[in-house]
Amino acid sequence: MNDLRFAIRQLFKSPGFTLLAVVTLALGIGMNTAIFSLMHDLFLRGLPFFQPGQIARVYGEAKERDLKQLPFSVPKFWHYRDGQTVFSSIAVDAGTGYILTGVGDPIQLLGANVTANYFDLLGVHPIRGRNFLPQEEMKADVALVTETFWHKRLNSDPVVLGRSITLNGIATTIVGVLPDPPISWFGRDSEVFTVKPFELPGLTRERLMRGVSFMRCIGRLKPGVSIQQAQAAMPALEKSYRQQHPETADNSWASVLVTAQEDVTGNLRPAFLTLLAAVSAVLLIACSNVANLLLVRFTGRRREIALRMALGASRRGIVRLFVLESTLVSVFAGIVGLCLALWTVSVVPRVAGDNLPFEGGVTLHWAVLLFALVLSLVTGLAMGLYPAWQSSRADLVDGLKDGGRAVTGSRGQQRFRRGLVAAQVGLSVVLLAGAAMLISSFMRLSRQESGFRSDHVWIGGVGLPPAQYPDPAACVRFAERLVTELQTAPGIEAASVADSAPLTGNNSSSPFARIDKNPPPVNQRPLGLTRSVSPGYFRTLGIPLISGRDFNERDGLDKPLVVVLSRATAQKLFPGENPLGRQILFGTDKGNGLPVEVVGVVGDVRSQQLAKPNEIEFYRPWAQRSAPFLIVTARSATKPEATAGIVRAAINKIDNGLPILQPNTMDAIIRASLGQERLTMSLLGVFAGIALLLAIVGIYGAVAYTVEQRTGEIGVRMALGAQTMDVLRLIILQGMQPVFIGLVIGISAALSLGRLLSSQLYQVSAHSPTLLSMTSVLLAAVALFACVIPARRASQVNPIEALRIE
């Protein structure tokens, strides 16, 4: 306890040192705690299901056609459900929308159709009521609602069980209230779940049974069965499915199993591993800085050490006292760092947008607090042990004789300090180079042409309840009336509808083949991204028409089937040929697809990712491939709020019971699509900036200490005729020596570690000589500046005063 009180007094006696050390370490500890908190929420905490490690997602895959992560069809699920032996339970869900009426204004809701055993498989139990019963599947109009729905839509009605609500025009009975589901599993704002998963509005049963894939399949592994053993059982199921269902489009796909946790976070791991490596480097730089300060501080207390040892103190006691002092510094820094981490994790979701599945923001859990505490203690011990051990080796007689005389420290201590500076510079090079690459990559990506004009474009979703719009003809009539109303509305320059919008993640694909090239069976054909659009869609989004024509009123429901190709599709399917007038087999209808005629070619659009062009993209007329959910697209010179009002008025003229879902602008959608890249770039840029600042402080501190300890030597040199430039050159060269060593080490490390970033870069080489050179020049320049300031002070030393001090 006496040692603790003494250590605290010593820290308060040197407020400048204490403040600098605490702030330096707080930056390192705070950033590490923030990243650990993010990784804890994304990867370590796990899904809020019963034994989530036993839940597996089953995908379809056809590597030979570059088809990955494919959903399940109805016949495939039924076959797997009845024939598998590795799961104790297997289930599916399919995301869908609902229009809620009868509780005020119509509201568009999100949710899913699930099998009756779905939530039992997950181990999710209602907070009120029950889960679905097996006999209700595909037969009963019942629903499970979330706790948020219960509070928000039904005002926490205490008799919610058995209450009837109208969903898509159908009276539906609530049988249970679920805890709010995880965003990472169901997406944002999922509120309602029903139990009719084997039907898809707009598709006949005959088409569904031909292998239309739209469901997520999951299974709970039997006790003692690993995911590798379950994977080994899939080929037998695939073979029997091919034999029993030779006509389905998905019978040639292999089945691939991944854990549920990997399924929801797999694509995030590379970015966060990069950030974890970056914050670790920041902490190392901070520790080396403070270790240097401690070495200087403890070396300057040689007289105190000598007095303590003369009075009987042991070397172990001296080391314990100094390590306690360094640990106190790190604990204080941990407290400040924790506050910094709290602020950081509150900002991250806003930067990332909807691209990261954070559950109601990120919070600091007990595991994170424990991490911060352990990190602080380990940091204090690690950075204080060597300086304390070195300083405790003081010679008793020399220490008592030195008095106030400057002490330069042993050669070992000097080498240690130079080594710390070189390490700081090397780590800073790696961080700065990585940040420069990510920033350059993000700038290129954000300037990438999307293939369409996003300015002044408003979009919004509209669901058409099957009860009021039971067939494709009804959906087509609604869309045509709505487009007509919008095109004549004041302020609207162009308007159209489609089944999805670019960069929103809602995509569908269809098998295709040229008729005149001996087309393979449907189950061996490639899949092509397919959009249903109304006439005027290309004009609304500014997609150029390269050849042929746009869709028009001649392309109706009962008219000859037509298609428009993207430029890349035309070049791939008809290389060196004129595609207009050619025919393509499209879809799975009648077991071989239907022939469609190519009537136009338009420019390429990056509709799935800005970083990746679409090799294949088809556009079909809305009237020939309609759906009960449509995206309204309107180009207008007015503000988005005004455009939304115009669209709302147009819909009300047709059906005032239809709400608008998730209205937005295309500019905002593009910005949101870059959320993950923006977050990685921003955080790594901040870390690199902190590393650069700490490196400057470290270099300056090391050189300034050297100048202070060598004041007498400099005075002697100047008394013997050394000029100002000689002193400047001496100090700068000695100060820059470890910097040059660090630059060499850092560039070598950046080149060898470049592959870790390569998958996250867009049109930027992980070994870019330009960026590496710029990074090195920048670091060398700031290091030179950090050396010049104390060197100038050294050159102004008065020889007489310096000699008098000695």
C-alpha positions in Angstrom: 0.0 0.0 0.0 2.9 2.4 0.7 4.3 1.6 -2.7 0.9 2.4 -4.3 0.6 5.8 -2.5 4.2 6.6 -3.4 3.6 5.7 -7.1 0.5 7.9 -7.2 2.4 10.9 -5.6 5.2 10.5 -8.1 2.8 10.6 -11.0 1.1 13.7 -9.7 4.5 15.3 -9.2 5.1 15.1 -12.9 1.7 16.1 -14.5 3.2 16.6 -17.9 4.7 13.1 -18.1 1.5 11.6 -16.7 -0.8 13.4 -19.1 1.3 12.6 -22.1 1.7 8.9 -21.1 -2.1 8.5 -20.3 -3.2 10.2 -23.5 -0.8 8.1 -25.6 -1.9 4.8 -24.1 -5.6 5.8 -24.0 -5.5 6.1 -27.8 -4.1 2.6 -28.2 -6.3 1.0 -25.5 -9.4 2.9 -26.6 -9.1 1.9 -30.2 -8.4 -1.7 -29.4 -11.4 -1.8 -27.0 -13.6 -0.3 -29.7 -12.6 -2.8 -32.3 -12.9 -5.7 -29.8 -16.4 -4.4 -29.0 -17.4 -4.4 -32.7 -15.9 -7.9 -33.2 -17.6 -9.2 -30.0 -21.0 -8.0 -31.3 -20.4 -9.4 -34.8 -18.5 -12.6 -34.3 -18.1 -13.6 -30.7 -21.5 -13.0 -29.0 -23.3 -15.5 -31.4 -26.8 -15.5 -32.6 -29.5 -15.4 -29.9 -30.7 -18.9 -30.6 -30.4 -22.2 -28.7 -27.0 -23.7 -29.3 -26.4 -21.7 -32.5 -23.3 -23.6 -33.3 -25.5 -26.6 -34.1 -27.5 -24.7 -36.7 -26.3 -24.9 -40.4 -27.4 -23.1 -43.5 -27.7 -25.3 -46.6 -26.9 -23.6 -49.9 -27.0 -24.8 -53.5 -23.8 -24.5 -55.6 -22.8 -25.2 -59.2 -19.1 -24.3 -59.4 -18.8 -25.2 -63.1 -21.2 -22.4 -63.9 -19.9 -20.0 -61.2 -23.2 -20.3 -59.2 -22.8 -19.9 -55.4 -25.0 -19.5 -52.4 -28.2 -20.5 -54.2 -31.5 -20.8 -52.3 -33.8 -23.9 -52.1 -36.8 -24.8 -54.2 -40.0 -26.4 -52.8 -39.4 -29.9 -54.3 -35.8 -29.9 -53.2 -36.7 -29.0 -49.6 -39.4 -31.6 -49.4 -36.9 -34.2 -50.7 -34.2 -33.2 -48.2 -36.7 -33.0 -45.4 -37.9 -36.6 -46.0 -34.6 -38.1 -46.9 -31.9 -36.6 -44.7 -30.5 -38.3 -41.6 -28.1 -35.8 -40.1 -30.5 -33.1 -38.9 -32.8 -33.4 -35.9 -34.9 -30.8 -37.7 -34.9 -29.0 -41.0 -36.8 -25.9 -42.0 -37.1 -23.0 -44.5 -38.1 -19.4 -44.6 -38.8 -16.9 -47.4 -38.8 -13.2 -46.8 -41.9 -11.4 -47.8 -44.0 -8.2 -47.3 -47.4 -7.7 -45.8 -49.9 -4.8 -46.0 -51.5 -4.3 -42.6 -55.0 -2.7 -42.7 -57.6 -2.1 -40.1 -55.4 -0.4 -37.5 -55.3 3.1 -38.9 -53.6 4.0 -42.2 -52.4 1.0 -44.3 -48.8 0.0 -43.3 -46.3 -2.0 -45.3 -44.6 -4.5 -43.1 -41.6 -6.9 -43.6 -41.4 -10.4 -42.4 -41.2 -14.0 -43.6 -43.2 -17.1 -44.4 -41.7 -20.0 -42.4 -42.3 -23.7 -41.9 -44.2 -24.6 -38.7 -41.1 -25.9 -37.0 -38.9 -22.9 -37.8 -38.8 -21.2 -34.5 -38.7 -24.4 -32.6 -35.6 -25.3 -34.6 -34.0 -22.0 -33.7 -34.9 -22.4 -30.1 -36.9 -19.2 -30.1 -39.8 -19.2 -27.7 -42.6 -16.6 -27.7 -42.9 -14.3 -24.8 -46.6 -14.7 -25.1 -48.6 -17.5 -26.7 -47.1 -20.3 -28.7 -45.2 -21.2 -31.9 -46.8 -22.6 -35.0 -48.3 -26.0 -34.9 -47.5 -28.6 -37.6 -51.2 -28.9 -38.7 -51.2 -25.1 -39.4 -48.6 -25.2 -42.1 -50.0 -24.1 -45.5 -53.5 -24.3 -44.1 -54.2 -21.8 -41.3 -54.2 -18.0 -41.5 -52.2 -17.5 -38.3 -49.2 -15.2 -37.5 -46.5 -14.7 -35.0 -45.6 -11.0 -34.4 -42.6 -9.4 -32.8 -42.5 -7.6 -29.5 -41.9 -4.3 -31.4 -45.1 -4.9 -33.5 -47.1 -5.7 -30.4 -46.0 -2.5 -28.6 -45.9 -0.2 -31.7 -48.8 -1.4 -33.8 -51.2 -2.8 -31.2 -50.4 -0.5 -28.2 -49.3 -3.5 -26.1 -52.8 -5.0 -26.2 -52.9 -7.4 -23.2 -55.4 -9.7 -25.1 -53.2 -9.8 -28.2 -53.4 -13.6 -28.4 -56.3 -14.6 -30.6 -56.6 -11.0 -32.0 -57.4 -10.8 -35.7 -55.4 -8.5 -38.0 -55.7 -8.1 -41.7 -52.6 -8.9 -43.7 -52.7 -8.5 -47.5 -56.5 -8.4 -47.3 -56.8 -11.7 -45.3 -58.0 -12.0 -41.7 -55.1 -13.5 -39.8 -55.1 -14.6 -36.1 -52.1 -13.8 -33.8 -51.1 -16.9 -31.9 -47.8 -15.6 -30.4 -45.5 -12.7 -29.7 -41.8 -13.3 -30.4 -38.9 -11.5 -28.9 -37.5 -9.1 -31.5 -35.4 -11.2 -34.0 -31.8 -10.5 -34.7 -31.1 -8.1 -37.6 -28.3 -10.3 -38.8 -30.7 -13.2 -39.4 -33.9 -11.6 -40.6 -32.8 -8.1 -41.6 -34.1 -4.9 -40.3 -37.7 -4.2 -39.4 -39.1 -7.8 -39.7 -42.3 -7.8 -37.7 -44.6 -10.5 -38.9 -44.2 -14.2 -39.7 -46.8 -16.5 -41.3 -46.8 -20.2 -42.0 -47.3 -20.6 -45.8 -43.8 -20.9 -47.1 -44.5 -23.1 -50.2 -46.3 -20.5 -52.2 -45.0 -17.5 -54.0 -47.4 -14.8 -55.2 -47.3 -14.5 -58.9 -46.1 -18.0 -59.6 -48.2 -21.0 -60.3 -47.7 -24.3 -58.5 -46.5 -25.9 -61.8 -43.7 -23.3 -62.1 -42.7 -23.7 -58.4 -42.4 -27.5 -58.8 -40.0 -26.9 -61.7 -37.3 -25.8 -59.2 -37.8 -22.1 -58.7 -35.4 -21.4 -55.8 -36.4 -18.7 -53.3 -36.2 -20.2 -49.8 -33.5 -20.2 -47.1 -32.9 -23.8 -45.8 -31.5 -24.4 -42.3 -31.0 -27.5 -40.2 -30.2 -28.3 -36.6 -27.5 -31.0 -36.5 -28.2 -34.1 -34.5 -26.2 -34.5 -31.2 -22.7 -35.8 -32.0 -22.9 -34.9 -35.7 -20.4 -32.4 -37.0 -20.9 -30.1 -39.9 -18.2 -32.0 -41.8 -20.2 -35.3 -41.3 -23.4 -33.6 -42.4 -21.6 -32.3 -45.5 -20.4 -35.8 -46.3 -24.1 -37.0 -46.3 -25.2 -34.4 -48.9 -24.0 -36.2 -52.1 -26.4 -39.1 -51.5 -29.3 -36.7 -51.2 -28.2 -34.8 -54.3 -28.1 -38.1 -56.3 -31.5 -39.2 -55.2 -33.0 -35.8 -55.9 -31.6 -35.9 -59.5 -33.1 -39.3 -60.0 -36.6 -38.5 -58.6 -36.8 -35.0 -60.0 -35.0 -35.0 -63.4 -37.2 -32.1 -64.7 -36.2 -29.5 -62.0 -33.8 -26.6 -62.7 -31.9 -27.1 -59.5 -31.2 -30.8 -59.6 -27.6 -30.5 -60.7 -26.6 -28.2 -57.8 -24.4 -29.5 -55.1 -25.3 -28.8 -51.4 -22.9 -26.7 -49.3 -23.2 -26.4 -45.5 -22.0 -23.4 -43.4 -22.6 -22.6 -39.8 -25.3 -20.0 -39.1 -22.8 -17.6 -37.6 -20.5 -17.9 -40.6 -23.5 -17.3 -42.9 -24.3 -14.0 -41.4 -20.8 -12.6 -40.9 -18.5 -14.4 -43.4 -18.0 -11.5 -45.7 -17.1 -9.1 -42.8 -14.2 -11.1 -41.4 -11.4 -9.9 -43.8 -12.2 -6.2 -43.1 -12.3 -6.6 -39.3 -9.2 -8.8 -39.2 -7.4 -5.9 -41.0 -8.7 -3.4 -38.5 -7.7 -5.7 -35.6 -4.2 -5.9 -37.0 -4.2 -2.1 -37.4 -5.3 -1.3 -33.8 -2.8 -3.8 -32.5 0.0 -1.9 -34.3 -1.3 1.4 -32.8 -1.2 -0.1 -29.3 2.4 -1.3 -30.0 3.4 2.2 -31.1 1.8 3.7 -28.0 3.5 1.2 -25.7 6.9 1.8 -27.3 6.4 5.6 -26.9 5.5 5.3 -23.2 8.3 2.7 -22.6 10.7 5.2 -24.0 9.3 7.9 -21.7 9.5 5.5 -18.7 13.1 4.5 -19.5 14.1 8.2 -19.6 12.1 8.9 -16.4 13.5 6.0 -14.5 17.1 6.6 -15.7 16.8 10.2 -14.4 15.9 8.9 -11.0 19.3 7.1 -10.5 20.0 9.0 -7.3 16.7 8.0 -5.8 17.4 4.4 -6.7 20.9 4.5 -5.2 19.5 6.0 -2.0 16.8 3.4 -1.7 19.4 0.6 -2.3 21.8 2.2 0.2 19.0 2.1 2.8 18.4 -1.6 2.2 15.9 -1.8 -0.6 16.2 -4.8 -2.8 16.4 -4.7 -6.6 13.2 -6.7 -6.8 11.5 -4.0 -4.7 12.8 -1.2 -7.0 11.5 -3.1 -10.0 8.1 -3.7 -8.3 7.8 0.0 -7.5 8.5 1.2 -11.0 6.3 -1.5 -12.6 3.5 -0.4 -10.2 4.0 3.1 -11.5 3.7 2.1 -15.1 0.7 -0.1 -14.4 -1.0 2.8 -12.7 -0.4 4.9 -15.9 -2.0 2.1 -18.0 -5.0 1.8 -15.7 -5.7 5.5 -15.9 -5.2 5.2 -19.6 -7.6 2.3 -19.7 -10.4 4.4 -18.0 -9.9 7.2 -20.5 -9.6 4.7 -23.4 -12.9 3.1 -22.3 -14.6 6.4 -22.7 -13.0 6.9 -26.1 -14.2 3.4 -27.1 -17.8 4.2 -26.0 -17.8 7.3 -28.3 -16.2 5.3 -31.1 -18.7 2.5 -31.1 -21.6 5.0 -31.0 -20.3 6.6 -34.2 -19.5 3.4 -36.1 -23.2 2.4 -37.0 -23.8 5.8 -38.4 -20.8 5.5 -40.7 -21.6 2.0 -41.7 -25.3 2.6 -42.5 -27.3 -0.6 -42.9 -24.3 -2.6 -44.1 -23.4 -4.0 -40.7 -25.9 -6.0 -38.7 -25.6 -4.2 -35.3 -28.4 -5.0 -33.0 -29.7 -1.6 -31.8 -26.3 0.0 -31.9 -23.1 -1.3 -30.3 -22.7 -1.4 -26.5 -19.8 -2.3 -24.2 -20.6 -5.7 -22.6 -19.0 -7.2 -19.6 -16.6 -9.1 -21.9 -15.5 -5.8 -23.4 -15.0 -4.2 -20.0 -12.9 -7.3 -18.9 -10.9 -7.0 -22.2 -10.1 -3.3 -21.5 -9.1 -4.1 -17.9 -6.8 -7.0 -18.9 -5.4 -5.1 -21.8 -4.5 -2.2 -19.5 -2.8 -4.4 -16.9 -0.9 -6.3 -19.5 0.1 -3.1 -21.2 1.4 -1.6 -18.0 3.4 -4.7 -17.1 4.8 -5.1 -20.6 5.9 -1.6 -21.1 7.2 -1.0 -17.6 9.2 -4.2 -16.9 12.2 -3.6 -19.1 12.7 0.1 -18.2 12.3 -0.8 -14.5 14.7 -3.7 -14.8 17.3 -1.6 -16.7 17.1 1.4 -14.3 17.4 -0.8 -11.2 20.9 -1.9 -12.4 22.2 1.5 -11.2 25.7 1.5 -9.7 25.3 2.5 -6.0 28.4 4.7 -5.8 28.0 6.4 -9.2 24.3 7.0 -8.5 25.1 8.8 -5.2 27.9 10.8 -6.8 25.9 11.9 -9.9 23.6 14.3 -8.0 21.9 16.5 -10.5 24.3 15.7 -13.3 22.9 14.6 -16.6 23.1 10.8 -17.3 22.9 9.5 -20.8 22.1 5.9 -19.8 24.0 2.8 -20.9 24.6 1.8 -24.5 22.0 -0.9 -24.1 19.4 1.6 -23.1 20.4 3.8 -26.0 20.1 0.9 -28.4 16.7 0.0 -26.9 15.4 3.6 -27.4 16.6 3.6 -31.0 15.0 0.2 -31.5 11.7 1.5 -30.2 11.9 4.5 -32.6 12.6 2.1 -35.6 9.7 -0.1 -34.6 7.4 2.8 -34.4 8.4 4.0 -37.8 8.1 0.5 -39.3 4.6 0.0 -37.9 3.6 3.5 -39.0 4.7 2.8 -42.5 2.5 -0.3 -42.7 -0.5 1.5 -41.3 -0.1 4.6 -43.5 0.4 2.5 -46.6 -2.7 0.4 -45.8 -4.7 3.5 -45.2 -3.5 5.1 -48.4 -4.4 2.1 -50.4 -7.9 1.9 -48.9 -8.5 5.6 -49.3 -7.4 5.4 -52.9 -9.5 2.4 -53.5 -12.6 4.0 -51.9 -12.1 7.2 -54.0 -11.9 5.1 -57.2 -14.9 3.1 -56.2 -17.0 6.1 -55.3 -16.2 7.7 -58.7 -17.0 4.4 -60.5 -19.6 4.9 -63.2 -22.7 2.9 -62.2 -24.1 2.9 -65.7 -27.2 4.9 -64.7 -27.9 8.5 -63.5 -28.8 8.5 -59.9 -29.4 12.3 -59.5 -33.0 13.4 -58.8 -34.3 9.8 -58.9 -36.7 8.7 -56.2 -37.8 5.1 -55.5 -40.3 3.4 -53.3 -41.8 0.0 -53.0 -45.5 -0.9 -53.3 -46.9 -4.3 -52.5 -50.1 -5.6 -54.2 -52.1 -7.9 -51.9 -53.1 -11.1 -53.7 -56.7 -10.7 -52.4 -57.1 -7.6 -54.5 -54.6 -8.4 -57.2 -55.0 -12.1 -57.7 -53.4 -12.6 -61.1 -50.7 -11.1 -63.4 -53.3 -9.2 -65.4 -54.4 -7.2 -62.3 -50.8 -6.4 -61.4 -50.1 -5.2 -64.9 -53.2 -3.0 -65.0 -52.2 -1.3 -61.7 -48.6 -0.7 -62.9 -49.8 0.8 -66.2 -52.3 3.1 -64.5 -49.7 4.2 -62.0 -47.1 5.0 -64.6 -49.6 6.9 -66.7 -50.7 9.0 -63.7 -47.0 9.8 -62.8 -46.0 10.7 -66.4 -48.7 13.3 -66.5 -48.1 14.6 -63.0 -46.5 18.1 -62.9 -42.8 18.0 -61.8 -42.2 14.4 -62.9 -39.8 14.1 -65.9 -40.0 10.3 -66.2 -41.5 7.4 -64.3 -41.6 3.6 -64.5 -41.9 0.5 -62.4 -39.6 -2.5 -62.0 -39.4 -5.6 -59.8 -36.2 -4.2 -58.1 -33.8 -1.3 -58.1 -30.0 -1.3 -58.7 -27.8 -1.8 -55.6 -30.7 -2.7 -53.3 -29.8 -6.4 -53.1 -33.2 -7.6 -54.5 -32.2 -9.6 -57.5 -33.6 -12.6 -59.4 -32.0 -14.9 -62.0 -33.3 -17.2 -64.7 -31.7 -20.0 -66.8 -31.1 -19.0 -70.4 -29.6 -20.4 -73.6 -29.4 -19.5 -77.3 -32.0 -21.4 -79.3 -29.6 -21.9 -82.3 -26.7 -23.3 -80.4 -27.9 -26.7 -79.3 -29.2 -25.6 -75.9 -28.3 -27.8 -72.9 -31.0 -29.1 -70.5 -32.5 -26.4 -68.2 -30.6 -27.8 -65.2 -27.3 -27.3 -66.9 -27.9 -23.7 -68.2 -26.2 -20.7 -66.6 -28.4 -18.2 -64.6 -28.6 -14.6 -65.7 -29.6 -11.6 -63.6 -33.1 -10.7 -64.8 -35.2 -7.5 -64.2 -38.8 -6.8 -65.1 -39.2 -3.2 -66.1 -42.0 -1.1 -67.6 -41.6 1.1 -70.7 -39.6 4.2 -69.8 -37.4 2.5 -67.2 -34.2 3.1 -69.2 -35.1 6.8 -69.7 -35.9 7.2 -66.1 -32.5 6.0 -65.0 -30.6 7.4 -67.9 -29.5 4.0 -69.2 -28.5 4.6 -72.8 -30.2 2.6 -75.6 -27.4 1.3 -77.8 -29.4 -0.4 -80.5 -33.0 -1.6 -81.1 -35.9 -0.3 -79.2 -37.3 0.2 -75.7 -40.3 -1.7 -74.5 -43.7 -0.3 -75.5 -47.4 -1.1 -75.4 -46.9 -3.9 -78.0 -45.1 -5.9 -75.4 -48.2 -6.9 -73.4 -49.2 -9.9 -71.4 -50.4 -11.9 -74.4 -48.0 -10.6 -76.9 -44.8 -12.2 -78.3 -42.2 -12.5 -75.6 -39.3 -10.1 -75.9 -36.1 -9.2 -74.0 -33.5 -6.4 -73.9 -29.9 -7.2 -73.3 -27.1 -5.3 -71.6 -24.1 -4.6 -73.8 -22.0 -7.2 -71.9 -24.7 -9.8 -72.4 -25.0 -9.1 -76.1 -21.2 -9.4 -76.5 -21.0 -12.7 -74.5 -24.0 -14.4 -76.1 -23.6 -13.0 -79.7 -19.9 -12.2 -80.1 -19.4 -10.4 -83.4 -23.0 -10.8 -84.3 -26.1 -8.5 -84.4 -28.3 -9.8 -81.5 -31.4 -8.0 -82.7 -34.1 -10.4 -83.8 -32.3 -13.4 -82.3 -34.1 -15.8 -79.9 -33.2 -17.0 -76.4 -34.7 -19.8 -74.4 -35.7 -18.2 -71.1 -36.8 -19.6 -67.7 -38.1 -23.1 -66.9 -41.7 -23.0 -68.3 -42.8 -26.1 -70.2 -39.6 -27.8 -69.0 -37.4 -26.1 -71.6 -38.0 -22.4 -71.1 -39.9 -20.1 -73.5 -38.4 -18.5 -76.6 -38.0 -14.7 -76.4 -36.8 -12.3 -79.1 -34.1 -9.8 -78.5 -35.4 -6.3 -79.4 -32.8 -4.0 -77.9 -29.4 -3.6 -76.3 -28.7 -1.1 -73.5 -25.7 0.1 -71.6 -24.2 -2.0 -68.8 -25.3 -1.2 -65.2 -23.5 -2.2 -62.0 -26.7 -3.2 -60.3 -25.4 -5.7 -57.8 -22.1 -4.1 -56.7 -20.3 -0.9 -57.8 -17.0 -2.8 -57.6 -18.2 -5.6 -60.0 -19.7 -5.3 -63.5 -22.5 -7.7 -64.4 -21.5 -10.2 -67.0 -25.1 -11.0 -67.8 -28.2 -8.9 -67.3 -31.6 -9.3 -69.0 -34.5 -6.9 -69.0 -38.0 -8.3 -69.5 -41.2 -6.3 -70.0 -43.2 -5.8 -66.8 -46.4 -6.9 -68.5 -44.8 -10.3 -69.5 -43.1 -10.9 -66.1 -45.0 -9.1 -63.4 -44.8 -9.6 -59.7 -47.1 -8.6 -56.7 -44.4 -6.2 -55.5 -43.0 -3.4 -57.6 -40.5 -0.5 -57.2 -41.7 2.9 -58.4 -39.0 4.9 -60.0 -39.5 8.6 -60.7 -37.1 11.3 -62.0 -38.1 14.7 -60.8 -36.5 18.1 -60.3 -38.4 18.5 -57.0 -37.1 17.6 -53.6 -37.5 13.9 -52.6 -40.3 14.8 -50.1 -42.3 16.5 -52.9 -41.7 13.6 -55.2 -43.0 11.2 -52.5 -46.1 13.3 -52.2 -46.7 13.2 -56.0 -46.3 9.4 -56.0 -48.6 9.0 -53.0 -51.3 11.1 -54.7 -51.0 9.0 -57.9 -51.4 5.7 -55.9 -54.4 7.1 -54.0 -56.2 7.7 -57.3 -56.0 4.0 -58.0 -56.0 2.3 -54.6 -55.7 4.4 -51.4 -55.1 1.2 -49.3 -51.6 0.7 -50.6 -48.7 2.1 -48.5 -45.2 3.0 -49.8 -42.4 0.9 -48.4 -38.9 2.4 -47.8 -38.9 5.5 -49.9 -35.4 6.6 -50.8 -33.3 8.3 -53.4 -30.8 6.5 -55.7 -28.0 8.8 -54.5 -28.6 7.6 -50.9 -28.7 4.0 -52.0 -25.4 4.3 -53.7 -23.9 5.9 -50.6 -25.3 3.2 -48.5 -23.9 0.5 -50.7 -20.4 1.7 -49.9 -21.0 1.7 -46.1 -18.7 -1.2 -45.3 -15.9 0.2 -47.4 -16.4 3.6 -45.9 -16.2 2.2 -42.4 -13.0 0.3 -43.0 -11.4 3.2 -44.8 -12.4 5.7 -42.1 -11.2 3.6 -39.2 -7.9 2.5 -40.8 -7.3 6.2 -41.7 -7.9 7.3 -38.1 -5.6 4.5 -36.9 -2.9 5.5 -39.4 -3.3 9.2 -38.3 -2.9 8.2 -34.7 0.2 6.1 -35.5 1.7 9.0 -37.4 1.1 11.4 -34.5 2.5 8.9 -32.0 5.6 8.3 -34.2 6.3 12.0 -34.4 6.0 12.4 -30.7 8.2 9.3 -30.2 10.9 10.6 -32.5 10.8 14.1 -31.1 11.0 12.7 -27.6 13.9 10.5 -28.3 15.9 13.2 -30.1 15.1 15.8 -27.5 16.2 13.6 -24.7 19.4 12.9 -26.5 20.1 16.6 -26.9 19.3 17.2 -23.2 21.6 14.5 -22.0 24.4 15.5 -24.4 24.3 19.2 -23.6 27.8 19.1 -22.1 29.2 17.2 -25.1 27.7 19.7 -27.5 29.2 22.5 -25.5 32.7 21.0 -25.7 32.3 20.5 -29.4 31.3 24.1 -29.9 34.1 25.3 -27.6 36.5 23.4 -29.8 35.2 25.1 -33.0 32.2 23.1 -34.2 29.8 25.3 -36.2 26.0 25.5 -35.9 25.6 23.4 -39.1 27.9 20.8 -37.7 25.8 20.4 -34.6 22.6 20.3 -36.7 24.0 17.7 -39.0 25.2 15.6 -36.1 21.9 15.6 -34.2 19.7 15.1 -37.4 21.8 12.2 -38.7 21.7 10.4 -35.4 18.0 11.0 -35.0 17.2 9.9 -38.6 19.3 6.7 -38.4 16.6 4.6 -36.6 14.0 6.3 -38.9 15.7 5.0 -42.0 16.0 1.5 -40.5 12.3 1.7 -39.6 11.3 2.8 -43.2 13.2 -0.2 -44.7 11.5 -2.6 -42.2 8.1 -1.0 -42.7 8.2 -1.1 -46.6 9.3 -4.7 -46.5 6.4 -5.5 -44.1 3.9 -3.6 -46.2 5.0 -5.5 -49.3 4.7 -8.9 -47.5 1.4 -8.1 -45.8 -0.2 -6.5 -48.9 -2.1 -9.7 -49.7 -4.2 -9.2 -46.6 -5.6 -6.1 -48.2 -5.8 -7.2 -51.8 -9.4 -8.6 -51.5 -10.6 -5.2 -50.1 -9.0 -3.0 -52.8 -10.6 -1.8 -56.0 -8.4 -1.0 -59.0 -5.4 -0.4 -56.6 -2.5 -2.7 -56.3 -1.6 -3.9 -52.8 2.1 -3.3 -53.8 1.6 0.1 -55.4 5.1 1.6 -55.6 3.6 5.1 -55.9 1.6 4.8 -52.6 4.5 3.1 -50.8 6.9 5.8 -52.0 4.5 8.6 -51.0 4.0 7.0 -47.5 7.7 6.7 -47.0 8.4 10.3 -48.1 5.6 11.6 -45.8 6.9 9.7 -42.8 10.5 10.7 -43.5 9.5 14.4 -43.9 7.6 14.5 -40.6 10.4 12.5 -38.9 12.9 15.1 -40.2 10.7 17.9 -38.9 10.6 16.1 -35.5 14.4 15.9 -35.5 15.0 19.5 -36.6 13.3 21.2 -33.6 15.5 19.7 -30.9 18.5 19.9 -33.3 18.0 23.7 -33.6 17.9 23.9 -29.8 21.1 22.0 -29.6 22.8 24.3 -32.1 21.9 27.3 -29.9 23.7 25.9 -26.8 26.0 28.4 -25.0 29.3 26.5 -24.6 30.2 28.2 -21.3 26.8 27.5 -19.7 26.9 23.9 -20.9 30.4 23.4 -19.5 29.4 25.0 -16.2 26.5 22.6 -15.9 28.8 19.7 -16.4 
